[in-house]
Amino acid sequence: MSQSDHKERKEIPIVLTAFGTTARAFSTYEKMEVVFKKTFPGQNIIWAYSSRMVKYALKKNKNLDLKDPGEILAELQQQGHQWAVLQSLHLIGGHELHRLAAERNHVDMRLSLGLPLLSSPRDYQEVSRALAPVLLENGDEAIVVVGHGTDHPSWTAYFALESIMRKAYGPRVFTGVVEGFPEMEETLDRILKRGFKKVRIIPLLLVAGVHFIEDLTQEEDSWQKTFEAHGIEVSVVSHGVGHLDDITRIFCRHINEALDVIPL
């Protein structure tokens, strides 16, 4: 890319769209922003949050006025922008991604959609490698990667990730979800049948927010408490995958791919 091309690229806003969180895990977004700004120096990087519930809670409890993608895009249109990158910070291409893509119907400007974390075979392989720092070398310990889950056809993403991670880390890798399939009971049954007595839970969540606190660790019917009730020793990674810089770099690649389709 020439210097003139690079100068032209700087005029294209990058709208990072996350679901949002009401927990202290908001610091994960700040950690990710360091990588985004280093990768795209001088670019106009803007955060948007798609959850109305999170927006309402933070406005009420902390007087934080977060903006959703529609509000951000309307402002960019008023400023005269003809193009913007709308980068999904979702992990799979489910309902949230479709709602995000529909934002193009509400503004009179062109949008280049940056794909979510797990969108191509390369993504799955890079995510598998990116998780290496939070895995232990203990071969008799099961690795349980737990995502949010969905009733969208993209629910198969979790088994695809399991398959690719098993090539790297062996048959001790399992996946499960908080909502949907494979649910906790299904995953627990698979682990018990393999005879594992130790489990390391890795949240496949961008941030360790409410689902991490309630569903994975603290509630009586949480993954951690349920596994322990079955005699399994449990350790839990205490942060979401957004805490890992290599995960953020995958999103950066997706932003570059979205920029590449915008005519100069």
C-alpha positions as CSV (number, residue, x, y, z in Angstrom):
1,M,0.0,0.0,0.0
2,S,1.4,3.4,-1.0
3,Q,1.7,6.4,1.3
4,S,-1.3,8.1,-0.6
5,D,-3.4,4.9,-0.1
6,H,-2.5,4.9,3.6
7,K,-3.5,8.5,3.9
8,E,-6.9,7.7,2.3
9,R,-7.4,4.8,4.7
10,K,-7.1,7.0,7.7
11,E,-10.3,8.7,6.7
12,I,-12.4,5.5,7.2
13,P,-13.8,5.1,10.8
14,I,-13.5,1.7,12.5
15,V,-16.6,1.0,14.7
16,L,-15.8,-1.8,17.1
17,T,-19.1,-3.4,18.2
18,A,-19.1,-5.4,21.4
19,F,-22.1,-6.8,23.3
20,G,-21.1,-4.9,26.4
21,T,-20.8,-5.9,30.1
22,T,-21.9,-4.5,33.4
23,A,-19.1,-6.2,35.3
24,R,-15.6,-5.0,36.1
25,A,-14.5,-7.0,33.1
26,F,-14.9,-3.7,31.1
27,S,-11.2,-3.4,31.6
28,T,-10.8,-6.2,29.0
29,Y,-12.1,-3.8,26.4
30,E,-9.4,-1.2,27.5
31,K,-6.7,-3.9,27.1
32,M,-8.0,-4.7,23.6
33,E,-8.0,-1.1,22.6
34,V,-4.3,-0.8,23.2
35,V,-3.7,-3.5,20.6
36,F,-6.2,-1.9,18.2
37,K,-4.6,1.5,18.4
38,K,-1.1,0.1,18.0
39,T,-2.2,-1.8,14.9
40,F,-4.1,1.1,13.4
41,P,-2.3,4.3,14.5
42,G,-4.1,7.5,13.6
43,Q,-7.3,5.7,12.7
44,N,-10.6,6.8,14.1
45,I,-11.5,3.9,16.4
46,I,-14.9,4.1,18.0
47,W,-16.6,1.7,20.4
48,A,-20.2,0.7,20.2
49,Y,-22.2,-1.6,22.4
50,S,-25.2,-3.7,21.1
51,S,-26.8,-4.7,24.4
52,R,-29.7,-2.4,25.4
53,M,-29.8,-4.0,28.8
54,V,-26.1,-3.2,29.4
55,K,-26.6,0.4,28.2
56,Y,-29.5,0.9,30.5
57,A,-27.8,-0.6,33.5
58,L,-24.6,1.4,33.1
59,K,-26.6,4.6,32.5
60,K,-28.6,4.0,35.6
61,N,-25.9,2.7,38.0
62,K,-22.8,4.5,36.8
63,N,-24.1,7.4,34.6
64,L,-22.2,6.0,31.6
65,D,-23.8,6.9,28.3
66,L,-22.7,4.2,26.0
67,K,-23.8,4.3,22.3
68,D,-25.1,1.5,20.2
69,P,-23.9,0.9,16.6
70,G,-26.9,2.7,15.1
71,E,-26.2,5.9,17.1
72,I,-22.5,5.8,16.1
73,L,-23.3,5.3,12.4
74,A,-25.9,8.1,12.4
75,E,-23.2,10.5,13.8
76,L,-20.7,9.4,11.2
77,Q,-23.2,9.9,8.5
78,Q,-23.9,13.4,9.8
79,Q,-20.2,14.1,9.7
80,G,-20.2,13.3,6.0
81,H,-18.5,9.9,6.0
82,Q,-19.3,7.7,3.0
83,W,-17.7,4.5,4.3
84,A,-17.1,2.9,7.7
85,V,-15.8,-0.5,8.9
86,L,-18.3,-2.1,11.2
87,Q,-16.3,-4.7,13.1
88,S,-18.1,-7.4,15.1
89,L,-16.4,-8.3,18.3
90,H,-18.7,-11.3,18.7
91,L,-17.2,-14.7,18.8
92,I,-19.4,-16.6,16.4
93,G,-21.7,-15.6,13.5
94,G,-25.0,-15.9,15.3
95,H,-28.1,-13.7,15.8
96,E,-26.0,-10.7,17.0
97,L,-24.0,-10.6,13.8
98,H,-27.2,-10.6,11.7
99,R,-28.6,-7.7,13.7
100,L,-25.4,-5.9,13.3
101,A,-25.3,-6.4,9.6
102,A,-28.9,-5.0,9.4
103,E,-27.6,-1.6,10.5
104,R,-26.7,-0.9,6.9
105,N,-30.5,-0.5,6.3
106,H,-30.7,2.5,8.6
107,V,-28.0,4.8,7.3
108,D,-27.2,6.4,4.0
109,M,-23.5,5.3,3.9
110,R,-21.5,2.2,2.9
111,L,-20.4,-0.3,5.5
112,S,-17.8,-3.0,5.3
113,L,-18.6,-5.7,7.9
114,G,-15.7,-7.2,9.8
115,L,-16.4,-10.8,10.6
116,P,-16.5,-12.3,14.2
117,L,-13.7,-14.2,15.8
118,L,-14.5,-17.7,14.5
119,S,-15.3,-17.2,10.8
120,S,-12.8,-19.3,8.8
121,P,-10.6,-22.4,9.3
122,R,-7.7,-20.1,9.8
123,D,-9.5,-18.3,12.6
124,Y,-10.2,-21.6,14.4
125,Q,-6.5,-22.6,14.1
126,E,-5.3,-19.2,15.3
127,V,-7.8,-19.2,18.2
128,S,-6.5,-22.6,19.2
129,R,-2.9,-21.3,19.3
130,A,-4.0,-18.1,21.1
131,L,-5.4,-20.2,24.0
132,A,-2.1,-21.9,24.6
133,P,-1.0,-19.5,27.4
134,V,-4.0,-20.4,29.5
135,L,-3.6,-24.2,29.1
136,L,-1.6,-26.3,31.5
137,E,0.8,-29.0,30.3
138,N,-0.9,-31.5,32.7
139,G,-1.9,-34.3,30.4
140,D,-4.4,-35.8,32.8
141,E,-6.4,-32.6,33.1
142,A,-9.4,-32.1,30.8
143,I,-9.7,-28.7,29.1
144,V,-13.2,-27.5,29.0
145,V,-13.9,-24.5,26.7
146,V,-17.2,-22.9,27.7
147,G,-19.0,-20.4,25.4
148,H,-22.3,-18.6,25.6
149,G,-24.2,-20.8,23.2
150,T,-26.9,-20.1,20.7
151,D,-30.0,-21.5,19.0
152,H,-28.7,-20.1,15.7
153,P,-27.3,-22.7,13.2
154,S,-23.8,-21.4,14.1
155,W,-24.0,-23.5,17.3
156,T,-21.8,-26.0,15.5
157,A,-18.9,-23.6,15.9
158,Y,-18.2,-25.0,19.3
159,F,-17.7,-28.6,18.0
160,A,-15.6,-27.3,15.2
161,L,-13.3,-25.5,17.7
162,E,-13.1,-28.7,19.8
163,S,-12.1,-30.7,16.7
164,I,-9.3,-28.3,15.8
165,M,-8.1,-27.9,19.4
166,R,-7.9,-31.7,19.7
167,K,-5.4,-31.8,16.9
168,A,-3.2,-29.5,18.8
169,Y,-3.8,-30.6,22.4
170,G,-5.2,-34.1,22.2
171,P,-8.5,-35.7,23.2
172,R,-8.6,-34.0,26.6
173,V,-10.3,-30.9,25.0
174,F,-14.1,-30.6,25.4
175,T,-16.5,-27.7,24.6
176,G,-19.8,-26.7,26.2
177,V,-22.1,-23.8,26.4
178,V,-24.1,-21.9,29.0
179,E,-27.2,-21.8,26.8
180,G,-28.1,-24.4,24.2
181,F,-26.1,-27.4,23.1
182,P,-23.7,-28.9,24.2
183,E,-25.0,-28.1,27.6
184,M,-23.2,-28.6,30.9
185,E,-24.7,-32.1,31.6
186,E,-23.7,-33.3,28.1
187,T,-20.2,-32.1,28.6
188,L,-19.9,-33.4,32.1
189,D,-21.1,-36.8,31.0
190,R,-18.4,-36.9,28.2
191,I,-15.7,-36.0,30.7
192,L,-16.8,-38.5,33.3
193,K,-16.9,-41.3,30.7
194,R,-13.3,-40.5,29.8
195,G,-12.3,-40.8,33.5
196,F,-10.9,-37.3,34.1
197,K,-10.6,-36.2,37.7
198,K,-9.2,-32.7,37.0
199,V,-10.7,-30.0,34.8
200,R,-9.6,-26.6,33.7
201,I,-12.4,-24.4,32.5
202,I,-11.6,-21.7,29.9
203,P,-14.4,-19.2,29.3
204,L,-14.9,-18.7,25.6
205,L,-16.3,-15.3,26.3
206,L,-14.8,-12.0,25.2
207,V,-15.0,-10.7,28.8
208,A,-15.5,-12.5,32.2
209,G,-18.7,-10.7,33.0
210,V,-22.0,-11.8,34.4
211,H,-22.1,-15.2,32.7
212,F,-18.6,-16.0,34.1
213,I,-19.6,-14.9,37.6
214,E,-23.0,-16.6,37.8
215,D,-23.0,-19.5,35.3
216,L,-19.4,-20.7,35.5
217,T,-18.2,-20.1,39.0
218,Q,-20.5,-18.8,41.8
219,E,-24.1,-20.1,41.6
220,E,-24.9,-23.4,43.2
221,D,-25.7,-24.9,39.7
222,S,-22.6,-23.3,38.1
223,W,-20.2,-25.4,36.0
224,Q,-17.5,-25.2,38.7
225,K,-19.8,-26.2,41.6
226,T,-21.5,-29.0,39.6
227,F,-18.2,-30.5,38.5
228,E,-16.9,-30.4,42.0
229,A,-20.0,-32.1,43.3
230,H,-19.1,-35.0,41.0
231,G,-15.7,-35.3,42.6
232,I,-13.7,-33.4,39.9
233,E,-11.0,-30.9,40.9
234,V,-11.6,-27.7,39.0
235,S,-9.4,-24.7,38.1
236,V,-10.9,-21.7,36.2
237,V,-9.2,-19.2,33.9
238,S,-10.4,-15.9,35.5
239,H,-10.6,-13.7,32.4
240,G,-12.3,-13.8,29.0
241,V,-10.4,-14.5,25.7
242,G,-10.3,-10.7,25.0
243,H,-7.6,-10.6,27.6
244,L,-5.3,-12.4,25.2
245,D,-3.6,-10.1,22.8
246,D,-3.4,-12.8,20.1
247,I,-7.2,-13.0,20.1
248,T,-7.4,-9.2,19.5
249,R,-4.9,-9.6,16.7
250,I,-7.3,-11.9,14.9
251,F,-9.9,-9.2,15.1
252,C,-7.3,-6.8,13.7
253,R,-6.8,-9.1,10.7
254,H,-10.6,-9.0,10.1
255,I,-10.5,-5.2,10.2
256,N,-7.8,-5.2,7.6
257,E,-9.8,-7.6,5.4
258,A,-12.8,-5.3,5.8
259,L,-10.7,-2.3,4.8
260,D,-9.3,-4.1,1.8
261,V,-12.7,-4.3,0.1
262,I,-13.3,-0.5,0.4
263,P,-12.4,1.2,-2.9
264,L,-9.7,3.9,-2.7
